[in-house]
């Protein structure tokens, strides 16, 4: 059983934002175990691309550990060398340095005989140095195919192959990743995204001035905005119906020039990052939820959190044709191209689908994060 253990989680994001599957799982695991959550490991060049990191390293140049609860510790490591995902030798240096930082933290928090829970494949070079009792690889992105750079893809594939050999258990977010990994690690398990229980218990009368001032119908996109967002699709929707309000709720983290080009449309609104606790209230204000991702090797292996969030509140939704979305084609619309996307939105706005709202909510309740954690516990209880 996964109880009374010490867990080191090597994450690809900071603790507070963006709040997603990693935090959902680790916060729950910390209820019965002690968790050390290692935040995003940036290089000293990253602040040039992500200016908010200047503040982080100005305050914590040597790294910092903070205590979220008696059983949950968050560690922000110092910056590392750049280009580790392009060169295995550089990555080994980075993981050596990170290991030194982590070992100092382990002494402070008193972790022993720990489980190493890995999200990024480049953390494979930490394993032999930290010598954990067990290695779990939790793959939530097909990172090797995220960018079309040959040397990056080959380096990451090499790291991931080694990690699959060393991991005792592998959890994957999509069926595509399951098929990709199962022959290389027989203990690979499908674990898609889920939804927070807070989506089922919201105050329907809450006021949100920034979205309340926007005219209906409101088409909303919840999430983190980067290269996966199909900006040309959003432009097509905005041009096709100037009477529709298109609302982006979340931070723009990359591909900023192209994404912010949407500001030229008067019916497109950027509301920025919102605290996770407030997201359900914003979803409730929408008429139609959108999942307008580009369709490619990378996005076909994602399980969008926003899907379950729309379903939880019974919202109709339209998505591009992503592999992980197709299982729910009975309760949402899937578009093959930009013209069909607009047609589906129009249909949802003019034809009531209230009879499906309860079914959507029921599907979401079957996919709450507590159920995902129960799956993890059953898998690890096999030992």
PEDA-V717255 format. One record per backbone hydrogen bond with DSSP energy under -0.5 kcal/mol. CO is the residue of the C=O (numbers start at 0). NH is the residue of the N-H. If there is no record, write none. Layout:
# PEDA-V717255
co = [CO,CO]
nh = [NH,NH]
This chain:
# PEDA-V717255
co = [0,4,4,5,6,6,7,7,8,8,9,9,16,17,19,20,21,22,23,24,25,27,28,28,31,33,34,34,35,35,36,36,37,39,41,42,44,44,45,45,48,49,50,50,51,51,52,53,54,55,59,63,65,65,68,70,71,71,72,73,74,74,75,79,82,82,86,87,88,89,90,91,92,93,94,95,96,97,98,99,100,101,102,103,104,105,105,113,113,114,114,115,115,116,117,119,120,121,122,122,123,125,125,126,133,134,134,135,135,136,136,137,138,140,141,142,146,147,148,149,150,151,152,153,154,155,156,157,158,159,160,161,162,168,169,170,171,173,174,175,176,177,180,180,185,186,188,194,195,196,197,201,202,207,207,208,210,216,216,217,217,217,218,219,220,223,224,224,225,227,228,229,230,231,232,233,234,235,236,240,243,244,244,245,246,246,247,247,247,248,250,250,254,255,256,257,258,259,260,261,263,264,266,268,268,271,274,274,275,275,277,277,278,279,280,281,282,287,288,290,290,291,293,295,297,298,301,303,303,304,304,305,306,307,308,309,310,315,316,317,318,319,321,321,322,324,325,327,327,332,334,336,337,338,339,340,341,342,343,344,345,346,349,352,352,353,353,355,356,357,358,359,360,361,363,364,366,367,367,368,369,370,371,372,373,374,375,376,378,379]
nh = [2,6,33,114,8,35,9,116,10,37,118,119,13,19,23,24,25,26,27,28,29,30,31,32,3,6,36,72,8,37,38,74,10,41,79,45,47,48,48,49,50,52,53,54,54,55,56,57,58,59,62,75,67,73,71,34,67,68,36,65,38,76,63,43,85,86,90,91,92,93,94,95,96,97,98,99,100,101,102,103,104,105,106,107,108,109,110,132,133,7,116,117,135,9,137,122,123,124,125,126,126,128,129,130,115,167,168,117,137,138,170,139,172,142,144,145,148,149,152,153,154,155,156,157,158,159,160,161,162,163,164,165,166,136,188,138,190,177,178,179,180,181,183,184,187,169,171,368,198,199,200,203,205,210,211,212,213,218,244,219,286,287,246,289,248,225,252,253,228,293,230,233,234,235,236,237,238,239,240,243,245,218,246,268,220,248,249,270,271,222,224,252,258,259,260,260,261,262,263,264,265,267,245,247,270,249,277,278,278,279,280,281,282,283,284,284,285,219,317,292,319,229,295,299,300,301,303,306,307,307,308,309,310,311,312,314,313,288,332,290,334,321,324,325,325,327,328,330,331,318,320,340,341,342,343,344,345,346,347,348,349,350,351,355,356,356,357,359,360,361,362,363,364,365,366,367,194,370,371,372,373,374,375,376,377,378,379,380,381,382]
